[in-house]
Amino acid sequence: MHELAVTESILNIATRHAEQAQAVRVTVVHLVMGQLSSIVDDSVQFYWDMISADTICAGAQLHFERKPATLQCLECNRVYTLSGELSDCPDCHSARLKIVSGEEFYLESIEVEAAQEPPRQDALTSIREDAIP
């Protein structure tokens, strides 16, 4: 159910920016998700298909980009990228870790169909707005 609220937030952000750009429709939505975020791609896609119908975003493709998690050891200060499951520091094996990145989830940009008549252009609107309500 968490994905429904997140997807509604994505739809609201995309719609608001598309309207500000005077677009006739949104064609692509680019999302960035950290490796440690609890968001499930398939659930977001499922809800998107349902709630975007009859909106300016109807039929828009969702593109998911996964960002790796970066951790910092609080004992030896080593910063490293998580290669799989959460694990101890590779240097000192401490479990005292701070998440530097990897929990983010945001709408990075949208591609829209411009309202102009010929020449017809597609536009990319850069956003980078948090999608978690």
Secondary structure, 3 states (H helix, E strand, C coil): CHHHHHHHHHHHHHHHHHHHCCEEEEEEEEEEEECCCCCCHHHHHHHHHHHCCCCCCCCCEEEEEEECCEEEECCCCCEEECCCCCCCCCCCCCCCEEEEECCCEEEEEEEEEECCCCCCCEEEEEEEEECCC
